Amino acid sequence: MEQYYRLPQDVVGHDAALLSFWDRMPAKAQLRLLESGITVSTLGELKLLAEEFGREE
């Protein structure tokens, strides 16, 4: 079975502002997004997802 690992660019693209915020996100939120099929196109959306995924237990 082949495994495919996503990169931050697969989630947020190559936008400098999104990648900069990505580096400051909680690791738990980063992992959830990398494991999902979600892609994010705006900073507001990324902040909302980071907050939501970062506080989940």
C-alpha positions in Angstrom: 0.0 0.0 0.0 1.4 3.4 -1.0 1.1 6.2 1.5 0.9 9.8 0.4 1.9 12.5 2.8 0.7 16.1 2.3 2.8 19.1 2.7 1.7 22.5 4.1 1.7 23.8 0.5 -0.9 21.1 -0.3 -3.2 22.7 2.4 -2.6 26.4 1.9 -0.9 26.7 -1.5 2.1 29.0 -1.9 0.6 32.2 -0.4 3.3 33.8 1.9 0.8 35.0 4.5 -0.9 31.6 4.8 2.5 29.8 5.0 3.7 32.3 7.6 0.6 31.7 9.8 0.9 28.0 9.3 4.3 28.1 11.0 2.7 29.6 14.1 -0.3 27.2 14.3 -0.6 24.6 17.0 1.0 21.3 15.9 -2.3 19.5 16.6 -4.1 21.7 14.1 -1.4 21.3 11.5 -1.6 17.6 11.8 -5.4 17.5 11.5 -5.2 19.6 8.3 -2.4 17.5 6.8 -4.3 14.3 7.5 -7.5 15.7 6.0 -8.4 16.5 2.4 -9.0 20.1 3.3 -7.5 23.0 1.3 -7.6 26.6 2.6 -7.6 29.7 0.4 -8.0 32.6 2.9 -6.2 33.6 6.1 -9.5 34.0 7.9 -10.4 30.4 7.1 -7.0 29.1 8.2 -7.3 31.0 11.5 -10.7 29.6 12.2 -9.6 26.0 11.4 -6.4 26.5 13.5 -8.5 27.6 16.5 -11.1 24.8 16.1 -8.5 22.0 15.6 -6.1 23.4 18.1 -8.5 23.2 21.0 -10.0 19.8 20.3 -9.2 17.1 22.8 
